[in-house]
Amino acid sequence: MLGVVRVLLRDDAFWLAAAAGLLAGVIAVAVRFHARAALGGALPAACATLAGLVLTDRASADLVVAVALLAGGGVLAGQRALPWRVAATVPGAALLGIAVPAVAPAWAGVAAGVATAALVPLACELDQRHPRLTAPLAAISALGVFGAVPDTEQARALVGATAAAAPFGVDPRTAPGPAGTSAVVGLLAWTAATGGWPRPGAVVGALACVGVLALGGLVAWARLPVAAVLLLHTALVVVASRGAGLRDRAVTAAAIVAAAYGAAVLGLSVWRAARRRARGSNGPADRSRPGHRRGRPGAWPPPRDGRG
């Protein structure tokens, strides 16, 4: 554990990204407060990650353009239907796959591009419903990616930026931000492929560290409390990072990820069913209680008649 901390603290990209995240977070809060602008919680983290990578020569021009395309696609698609959001993500996702360094095998770039196209619309769905959760969830995911990939050079910048920007994302004035959410998910996928390809299982595990961000619609459907969302996300990230991410074979890692996500979906379904049963049982019980006044004889308390 101490060795991991030393790796982070001795890395220039971590500190540059963290400083950029603090600055971007302060600017975001100021813009929300003074300009009353609807600014998402993940945008400072995405900008700071790029700053840390670019300033330490760990990112190419292709990556910068790809992230810009993802952000622009998120803005254009907005709250449109899922097919529109996927279509808006494809150009940026395709270029993101190309931006994976040439030293990596072709499958790593394909994995990053396909995962980005699939995950960005889902993450934006959660951001639309719980915008104040996006930045903290992204920070937890970044730690998971860092713990999964064997080459952590790019992941260090991601951790520094998301950790520094996360506190500013829980600002009560935070609004849904598809641009920042799309960008930060793309950066998570690119980092997973770039740093994980020497161990195929690490790519699978790191990509799965998106956690609850991939279950946005189900989380909203189940009406999960905020604390439970954070707990579920952390559990998925731990399993994906340290369970699947440390496996050499991608098939083994995929099996672990599938089991974890299957359990999460089952848990959300059980939670939803329990809530519905509770509401159904409380309704008739409320109407049958003596204190439920419906103007019928025997209602409690009895109506006043002026006699005492």
Secondary structure, DSSP 8 states (H G I E B T S, - for coil): -HHHHHHHHT-HHHHHHHHHHHHHHHHHHHIIIII-----SSHHHHHHHHHHHHHTT-S-HHHHHHHHHHHHHHHHHTT--HHHHHHHHHHHHHHHHHHS-TTS-HHHHHHHHHHHHHHHHHHHHHHHH-GGGHHHHHHHHHHHHHHH-S--HHHHHHHHHHHHHHHHHT-TT----HHHHHHHHHHHHHHHHHHHTTSHHHHHHHHGGGGGGGGHHHHHHHT--HHHHHHHHHHHHHIIIIIITT-SSHHHHHHHHHHHHHHHHHHHHHHHHHHHHHHHHHHHHHHHSTT---S-TT-SS----S--
